[in-house]
Amino acid sequence: MPKGPLGLNIERDLFFTERFPLSVYARAARRAGRIVESDQSLRNELEANETIGSIESSKD
């Protein structure tokens, strides 16, 4: 079994179903300081990222 940087076992959640891109989960977790599974939090993160993307693409 693989180990993380603190020597803890890393396990895969076999029942996890991805509803959003993994990048959205990662950004939401960084912002919250914990794992986030709430649809509302993830949707907010996705919408914020789409807004940033549209602003950056309009600069070109």
N, C-alpha and C positions, 0 to 999 in steps of 0.2 A: 504494500500500500504506500502511495507517495506521501511525503511529509512536507509540510509548509515550513516557512522560515523560522518558526518558533518550535519546530519539532512535533507539531500536532498532525495527526492523520488528516488527509484531505479525502473527503468522500463526495461522490456524485449523487445528487438527488434524482433518483430514477423516475419520480412522479412529477417533476417540474415541467410545466408546459409554458413555453415562451409565447407571451401575448404581445410583446413589444421587442424591438431590437435589443440585443444585450447591452449596447452602448447606453440605452435609456436607463436600464437597471443600474448600470455602473455610475452614471451621473447622478441619478436620484439617491443612490446609496452614499456617494461622496458628500452630497449636499446635506443629507439627513444624519450622516455619521453612523448609519446602521443599514441593514438590509431592508429594502422597501418592497412591499408586495401590493400595496394599496393601488387599485386601478386609478383612482383620482390623482394620487401623487405621480404615478407614472405617466398619465395623460398630460398632466401639467408640465412635466419634464420634456415630453415629446413635443408639445406645442411650443415651449420656450425654445427648443432647439430648431424647430421649423421656422420660427420668427427670426432667429439669429441667422439662419441659412438664407432666408429671403432678403434680409438686410444686406448681407455680404454679397449676394449675387447681384443686387441692384447697384452696388458700387462699381461693378465692372463695366 
